[in-house]
Amino acid sequence: MAAGIAGLTELFTPQAAEALTARGDALRHRVNTLCAGRRATMQTTGLGSVMNVHFTSATIRRPEDAACDPRLRDLFFFDMVEEGIYLARRGLIALMLTIGEGEEDALMAAVERFLDRRAEWLAA
């Protein structure tokens, strides 16, 4: 077991952790900028490599601020699965070390198509 942990620390170095955190923060910003530019009632919250999608234009300060129609979360989930993007049905997205710029760009393209396809339900 100790050998496995030692191998992990060779991969997940402090520098790798910092880079993953920065990539997650940047991706969340990209999604939020896209949604705001489309005036869509969709946003992400999170920290570092973990984010969650919410269907509200309200500022989210506490859990009850994120309340939304669960059908929108389901619609997003199934649209993303159709695009080959797999995330938690409740909207949780977690980056991993193996996810690179290409996968992040694919997510952004899928989110953009979702916003186009579902614009009538996401209008602010």
Backbone as ProteinMPNN parsed JSONL, in Angstrom:
{"seq_chain_A": "MAAGIAGLTELFTPQAAEALTARGDALRHRVNTLCAGRRATMQTTGLGSVMNVHFTSATIRRPEDAACDPRLRDLFFFDMVEEGIYLARRGLIALMLTIGEGEEDALMAAVERFLDRRAEWLAA", "coords_chain_A": {"N_chain_A": [[0.822, -1.188, 0.0], [1.925, 1.263, 0.775], [3.735, 1.733, -1.291], [2.037, 2.322, -3.392], [0.917, 4.743, -2.582], [3.195, 6.313, -2.542], [3.757, 6.359, -5.286], [1.561, 7.797, -6.188], [2.032, 10.335, -5.096], [4.097, 11.126, -6.67], [2.87, 11.702, -9.038], [0.711, 13.437, -8.416], [1.724, 16.079, -7.622], [2.554, 19.013, -5.625], [2.706, 21.097, -7.496], [1.223, 20.05, -9.646], [-1.273, 19.926, -8.416], [-1.784, 22.643, -7.956], [-1.893, 23.544, -10.621], [-4.109, 22.103, -11.574], [-6.132, 23.171, -9.967], [-6.072, 25.846, -10.857], [-6.803, 25.466, -13.547], [-9.421, 24.507, -13.223], [-10.651, 26.727, -11.992], [-10.398, 28.565, -14.089], [-11.914, 27.306, -16.113], [-14.461, 27.285, -14.97], [-14.895, 30.046, -14.892], [-14.932, 30.548, -17.664], [-17.285, 29.154, -18.443], [-19.222, 30.584, -16.956], [-18.915, 33.154, -18.038], [-19.696, 32.694, -20.69], [-22.403, 31.942, -20.282], [-23.427, 34.287, -19.088], [-23.041, 36.09, -21.167], [-24.891, 35.147, -22.955], [-27.142, 35.724, -21.635], [-28.309, 33.733, -20.109], [-30.044, 31.797, -17.687], [-28.14, 30.318, -16.12], [-25.385, 29.118, -14.311], [-22.158, 28.484, -12.826], [-20.788, 27.296, -9.764], [-18.159, 26.844, -7.401], [-14.943, 25.504, -6.477], [-11.653, 25.495, -7.378], [-10.916, 22.464, -8.943], [-13.465, 21.441, -8.841], [-16.834, 21.858, -9.628], [-20.226, 23.051, -9.804], [-23.241, 23.053, -11.638], [-25.804, 25.435, -11.881], [-29.16, 26.498, -12.259], [-30.069, 29.359, -12.271], [-30.235, 32.905, -12.153], [-29.738, 34.371, -10.009], [-27.607, 35.675, -7.417], [-25.557, 33.388, -5.808], [-25.227, 32.6, -2.561], [-25.699, 30.931, -0.485], [-26.893, 27.562, 0.088], [-29.733, 27.467, -0.388], [-30.094, 29.504, -2.204], [-29.495, 28.421, -4.614], [-31.6, 26.99, -5.533], [-33.614, 25.481, -7.999], [-35.537, 24.596, -10.936], [-35.686, 21.207, -11.096], [-35.956, 19.852, -13.466], [-34.53, 21.264, -15.375], [-31.889, 20.741, -14.643], [-31.866, 17.987, -15.167], [-32.334, 18.037, -17.931], [-29.993, 19.319, -18.804], [-28.093, 17.426, -17.955], [-28.794, 15.122, -19.524], [-28.554, 16.178, -22.109], [-25.812, 16.699, -22.102], [-24.8, 14.078, -21.808], [-25.625, 13.049, -24.246], [-23.858, 14.452, -25.81], [-21.542, 13.194, -25.195], [-20.354, 13.9, -22.854], [-19.78, 13.301, -19.554], [-21.162, 13.74, -16.424], [-22.172, 14.357, -13.02], [-25.594, 13.759, -12.313], [-26.802, 15.749, -10.813], [-25.446, 17.962, -11.585], [-22.775, 18.217, -10.949], [-19.405, 18.697, -11.737], [-16.198, 17.467, -12.075], [-12.842, 18.014, -12.476], [-10.02, 16.104, -13.603], [-6.59, 15.032, -13.447], [-6.025, 13.902, -15.929], [-7.677, 15.14, -17.72], [-7.6, 17.366, -20.286], [-6.844, 20.342, -22.232], [-8.222, 19.92, -24.628], [-10.461, 18.379, -23.864], [-11.659, 20.189, -22.148], [-12.308, 22.226, -23.964], [-14.132, 20.786, -25.511], [-16.179, 20.443, -23.646], [-16.927, 23.135, -23.323], [-17.888, 23.701, -25.909], [-20.046, 21.925, -25.991], [-21.633, 22.975, -23.931], [-22.208, 25.45, -25.066], [-23.761, 24.635, -27.285], [-25.882, 23.52, -25.868], [-26.932, 25.829, -24.63], [-27.787, 27.201, -26.903], [-29.676, 25.385, -27.977], [-31.538, 25.163, -25.94], [-32.439, 27.688, -25.348], [-34.935, 29.024, -25.027], [-35.87, 28.082, -22.566], [-34.03, 28.983, -20.848], [-33.909, 31.695, -20.739], [-33.184, 34.825, -19.334]], "CA_chain_A": [[0.0, 0.0, 0.0], [2.777, 2.443, 0.847], [4.317, 1.969, -2.615], [1.0, 2.972, -4.196], [0.812, 6.137, -2.144], [4.401, 6.997, -3.017], [3.577, 6.593, -6.722], [0.569, 8.859, -6.35], [2.621, 11.636, -4.794], [4.953, 11.493, -7.797], [1.984, 12.24, -10.073], [-0.072, 14.558, -7.9], [2.663, 16.941, -6.91], [1.966, 20.321, -5.312], [2.586, 21.869, -8.74], [0.09, 19.495, -10.391], [-2.481, 20.345, -7.701], [-1.989, 24.069, -8.243], [-2.287, 23.671, -12.02], [-5.475, 21.591, -11.684], [-6.98, 24.186, -9.343], [-6.133, 26.998, -11.77], [-7.595, 25.076, -14.722], [-10.827, 24.457, -12.823], [-11.115, 28.106, -11.808], [-10.501, 29.179, -15.417], [-13.034, 26.697, -16.827], [-15.696, 27.812, -14.366], [-15.021, 31.422, -15.384], [-15.336, 30.47, -19.084], [-18.702, 28.775, -18.509], [-20.03, 31.695, -16.445], [-18.849, 34.244, -19.015], [-20.546, 32.291, -21.811], [-23.809, 32.015, -19.858], [-23.783, 35.699, -18.898], [-23.108, 36.697, -22.496], [-26.135, 34.681, -23.577], [-28.224, 36.068, -20.707], [-28.933, 32.471, -19.707], [-30.17, 31.599, -16.244], [-27.28, 29.181, -15.798], [-24.08, 29.528, -13.802], [-21.455, 27.47, -12.052], [-20.089, 27.673, -8.544], [-17.219, 25.808, -7.013], [-13.604, 25.89, -6.064], [-10.645, 24.661, -8.018], [-11.296, 21.489, -9.962], [-14.834, 20.978, -8.609], [-17.844, 22.888, -9.874], [-21.599, 22.583, -9.939], [-24.062, 23.871, -12.518], [-27.064, 25.883, -11.277], [-30.034, 27.172, -13.208], [-30.613, 30.57, -11.676], [-29.396, 34.079, -12.404], [-29.535, 35.015, -8.705], [-26.324, 35.474, -6.768], [-25.628, 32.23, -4.915], [-24.424, 32.797, -1.347], [-25.97, 29.803, 0.403], [-27.536, 26.498, -0.692], [-31.106, 27.755, -0.825], [-30.044, 30.428, -3.344], [-29.265, 27.637, -5.822], [-32.8, 26.226, -5.859], [-34.068, 25.663, -9.379], [-36.381, 23.538, -11.47], [-34.824, 20.039, -11.316], [-36.051, 19.404, -14.857], [-33.439, 21.896, -16.123], [-30.685, 19.952, -14.361], [-31.981, 16.736, -15.918], [-32.16, 18.362, -19.344], [-28.566, 19.557, -19.006], [-27.409, 16.14, -17.81], [-29.031, 14.254, -20.68], [-27.944, 16.809, -23.283], [-24.362, 16.487, -22.026], [-24.551, 12.659, -22.116], [-25.755, 12.943, -25.703], [-22.636, 15.051, -26.364], [-20.387, 12.414, -24.771], [-19.81, 14.519, -21.64], [-20.378, 12.617, -18.41], [-21.09, 14.473, -15.178], [-23.208, 13.909, -12.083], [-26.925, 14.219, -12.708], [-27.123, 16.975, -10.079], [-24.701, 19.065, -12.175], [-21.403, 18.262, -10.461], [-18.33, 18.445, -12.689], [-14.905, 17.415, -11.39], [-11.714, 17.796, -13.375], [-8.965, 15.189, -13.167], [-5.31, 15.33, -14.09], [-6.006, 13.421, -17.317], [-8.515, 16.006, -18.555], [-6.764, 18.429, -20.824], [-7.45, 21.477, -22.926], [-9.175, 19.415, -25.626], [-11.7, 18.005, -23.179], [-12.279, 21.429, -21.656], [-12.907, 22.872, -25.134], [-15.312, 19.989, -25.877], [-17.229, 20.808, -22.687], [-17.402, 24.479, -23.663], [-18.687, 23.596, -27.142], [-21.296, 21.262, -25.632], [-22.427, 23.945, -23.171], [-22.697, 26.441, -26.029], [-24.868, 24.021, -28.033], [-26.997, 23.418, -24.928], [-27.519, 27.163, -24.492], [-28.501, 27.493, -28.153], [-30.804, 24.462, -28.135], [-32.518, 25.327, -24.852], [-32.507, 29.121, -25.051], [-36.253, 29.467, -24.573], [-36.059, 27.716, -21.167], [-32.946, 29.582, -20.059], [-33.927, 33.147, -20.897], [-33.196, 35.561, -18.063]], "C_chain_A": [[0.866, 1.252, 0.0], [3.404, 2.765, -0.496], [3.312, 2.67, -3.526], [0.846, 4.443, -3.848], [2.023, 6.925, -2.625], [4.293, 7.304, -4.506], [2.597, 7.722, -6.993], [1.187, 10.229, -6.105], [3.613, 12.065, -5.867], [4.13, 12.102, -8.929], [1.265, 13.501, -9.603], [0.807, 15.402, -6.985], [1.967, 18.239, -6.51], [1.783, 21.182, -6.569], [1.408, 21.378, -9.582], [-1.229, 19.909, -9.741], [-2.796, 21.809, -7.978], [-2.457, 24.274, -9.677], [-3.728, 23.2, -12.224], [-6.472, 22.582, -11.091], [-7.15, 25.382, -10.27], [-6.965, 26.671, -13.008], [-9.082, 25.033, -14.401], [-11.409, 25.846, -12.64], [-11.327, 28.784, -13.161], [-11.684, 28.61, -16.198], [-14.36, 27.203, -16.282], [-15.947, 29.245, -14.826], [-15.479, 31.429, -16.845], [-16.816, 30.137, -19.223], [-19.569, 29.949, -18.062], [-20.04, 32.877, -17.409], [-19.737, 33.938, -20.217], [-22.018, 32.436, -21.448], [-24.268, 33.462, -19.685], [-23.919, 36.402, -20.242], [-24.361, 36.312, -23.252], [-27.355, 35.051, -22.764], [-29.018, 34.826, -20.303], [-28.968, 32.373, -18.191], [-29.432, 30.32, -15.854], [-25.942, 29.732, -15.334], [-23.435, 28.36, -13.086], [-20.871, 28.107, -10.794], [-19.087, 26.568, -8.254], [-15.903, 26.386, -6.579], [-12.623, 24.937, -6.727], [-11.242, 23.733, -9.052], [-12.717, 20.955, -9.806], [-15.799, 22.129, -8.831], [-19.21, 22.242, -9.971], [-22.387, 23.587, -10.773], [-25.383, 24.178, -11.809], [-27.862, 26.638, -12.327], [-30.805, 28.288, -12.512], [-29.693, 31.724, -12.06], [-29.131, 34.834, -11.096], [-28.116, 34.754, -8.206], [-26.465, 34.343, -5.758], [-24.656, 32.451, -3.759], [-24.581, 31.643, -0.364], [-26.789, 28.771, -0.39], [-28.936, 26.829, -1.192], [-31.16, 28.742, -2.0], [-29.928, 29.679, -4.673], [-30.49, 26.816, -6.231], [-33.239, 26.53, -7.288], [-34.99, 24.508, -9.748], [-35.486, 22.328, -11.77], [-34.893, 19.509, -12.75], [-34.961, 20.037, -15.716], [-32.118, 21.162, -15.882], [-30.7, 18.648, -15.141], [-31.759, 16.967, -17.409], [-30.682, 18.587, -19.665], [-27.8, 18.234, -18.948], [-27.575, 15.298, -19.071], [-28.493, 14.863, -21.971], [-26.426, 16.606, -23.277], [-24.006, 15.024, -22.321], [-24.635, 12.434, -23.621], [-24.515, 13.484, -26.42], [-21.382, 14.243, -26.016], [-19.685, 12.987, -23.557], [-20.539, 13.888, -20.454], [-20.092, 13.388, -17.131], [-22.167, 13.931, -14.256], [-24.547, 14.518, -12.486], [-27.326, 15.515, -11.996], [-26.308, 18.168, -10.555], [-23.27, 19.182, -11.713], [-20.426, 17.88, -11.57], [-17.021, 18.488, -11.905], [-13.817, 17.131, -12.424], [-10.738, 16.81, -12.752], [-7.69, 15.565, -13.9], [-5.312, 14.955, -15.565], [-6.874, 14.245, -18.257], [-7.666, 17.185, -18.991], [-7.557, 19.513, -21.516], [-8.484, 21.024, -23.95], [-10.506, 19.042, -25.013], [-12.421, 19.23, -22.626], [-12.957, 22.175, -22.808], [-14.155, 22.123, -25.596], [-16.473, 20.292, -24.936], [-17.801, 22.18, -23.035], [-18.283, 24.457, -24.909], [-20.038, 22.944, -26.848], [-22.207, 22.201, -24.843], [-23.0, 24.998, -24.123], [-23.862, 25.881, -26.841], [-26.098, 23.861, -27.143], [-27.699, 24.765, -24.792], [-28.298, 27.556, -25.741], [-29.788, 26.681, -28.247], [-31.907, 24.748, -27.131], [-32.732, 26.786, -24.454], [-33.854, 29.567, -24.499], [-36.497, 29.142, -23.101], [-35.049, 28.384, -20.25], [-32.901, 31.097, -20.139], [-34.052, 33.83, -19.545], [-34.334, 36.554, -18.04]], "O_chain_A": [[0.561, 2.209, -0.712], [3.592, 3.937, -0.822], [3.691, 3.515, -4.337], [0.666, 5.283, -4.73], [1.894, 8.068, -3.064], [4.688, 8.383, -4.948], [2.785, 8.509, -7.921], [0.895, 11.181, -6.829], [3.939, 13.248, -5.966], [4.636, 12.924, -9.693], [1.222, 14.506, -10.313], [0.648, 15.427, -5.764], [0.885, 18.53, -7.018], [0.8, 21.915, -6.678], [0.68, 22.181, -10.165], [-2.197, 20.21, -10.44], [-3.951, 22.167, -8.209], [-3.336, 25.101, -9.922], [-4.485, 23.828, -12.965], [-7.541, 22.804, -11.66], [-8.264, 25.877, -10.444], [-7.746, 27.504, -13.469], [-9.909, 25.468, -15.202], [-12.528, 26.118, -13.076], [-12.315, 29.491, -13.358], [-12.386, 29.358, -16.877], [-15.274, 27.514, -17.045], [-17.084, 29.615, -15.117], [-16.329, 32.237, -17.219], [-17.524, 30.753, -20.02], [-20.553, 30.273, -18.726], [-21.07, 33.531, -17.576], [-20.448, 34.816, -20.708], [-22.796, 32.993, -22.223], [-25.374, 33.817, -20.093], [-24.819, 37.222, -20.427], [-24.839, 37.068, -24.098], [-28.48, 34.734, -23.148], [-30.241, 34.871, -20.175], [-28.044, 32.807, -17.503], [-30.021, 29.374, -15.332], [-25.43, 30.699, -15.898], [-24.093, 27.366, -12.778], [-20.513, 29.284, -10.772], [-19.176, 25.477, -8.817], [-15.765, 27.587, -6.346], [-12.764, 23.717, -6.636], [-11.985, 24.164, -9.933], [-13.13, 20.09, -10.578], [-15.617, 23.226, -8.302], [-19.331, 21.038, -10.194], [-22.225, 24.799, -10.636], [-26.0, 23.294, -11.214], [-27.299, 27.329, -13.175], [-31.995, 28.179, -12.215], [-28.497, 31.522, -12.268], [-28.39, 35.816, -11.081], [-27.506, 33.737, -8.536], [-27.389, 34.343, -4.945], [-23.439, 32.487, -3.943], [-23.716, 31.404, 0.479], [-27.325, 29.104, -1.447], [-29.277, 26.493, -2.326], [-32.164, 28.804, -2.71], [-30.225, 30.234, -5.731], [-30.419, 26.032, -7.177], [-33.236, 27.681, -7.725], [-35.19, 23.574, -8.972], [-34.606, 22.424, -12.625], [-33.991, 18.799, -13.195], [-34.508, 19.425, -16.684], [-31.324, 20.983, -16.806], [-29.686, 18.243, -15.709], [-31.077, 16.184, -18.07], [-30.182, 18.101, -20.68], [-26.955, 17.963, -19.802], [-26.587, 14.814, -19.624], [-28.021, 14.133, -22.843], [-25.825, 16.368, -24.325], [-23.021, 14.756, -23.008], [-23.816, 11.719, -24.199], [-24.169, 13.023, -27.508], [-20.288, 14.562, -26.481], [-18.552, 12.611, -23.256], [-21.766, 13.94, -20.369], [-18.938, 13.657, -16.795], [-22.993, 13.123, -14.681], [-24.609, 15.658, -12.946], [-28.112, 16.294, -12.534], [-26.441, 19.264, -10.012], [-22.599, 20.157, -12.051], [-20.603, 16.869, -12.251], [-16.768, 19.435, -11.161], [-13.871, 16.137, -13.148], [-10.643, 16.696, -11.529], [-7.719, 16.331, -14.864], [-4.666, 15.624, -16.371], [-6.81, 14.062, -19.472], [-7.093, 17.902, -18.17], [-8.781, 19.587, -21.4], [-9.514, 21.677, -24.12], [-11.561, 19.349, -25.569], [-13.65, 19.293, -22.638], [-14.058, 22.699, -22.643], [-15.128, 22.744, -26.024], [-17.62, 20.389, -25.374], [-19.018, 22.365, -23.04], [-19.314, 25.129, -24.951], [-21.06, 23.361, -27.393], [-23.418, 22.221, -25.064], [-24.16, 25.388, -23.988], [-24.85, 26.582, -27.062], [-27.226, 24.043, -27.602], [-28.928, 24.833, -24.834], [-29.356, 28.179, -25.642], [-30.853, 27.217, -28.555], [-33.087, 24.59, -27.443], [-33.16, 27.07, -23.335], [-33.907, 30.401, -23.595], [-37.256, 29.852, -22.44], [-35.192, 28.357, -19.028], [-31.952, 31.716, -19.657], [-34.898, 33.476, -18.723], [-34.51, 37.268, -17.054]]}, "name": "protein", "num_of_chains": 1, "seq": "MAAGIAGLTELFTPQAAEALTARGDALRHRVNTLCAGRRATMQTTGLGSVMNVHFTSATIRRPEDAACDPRLRDLFFFDMVEEGIYLARRGLIALMLTIGEGEEDALMAAVERFLDRRAEWLAA"}
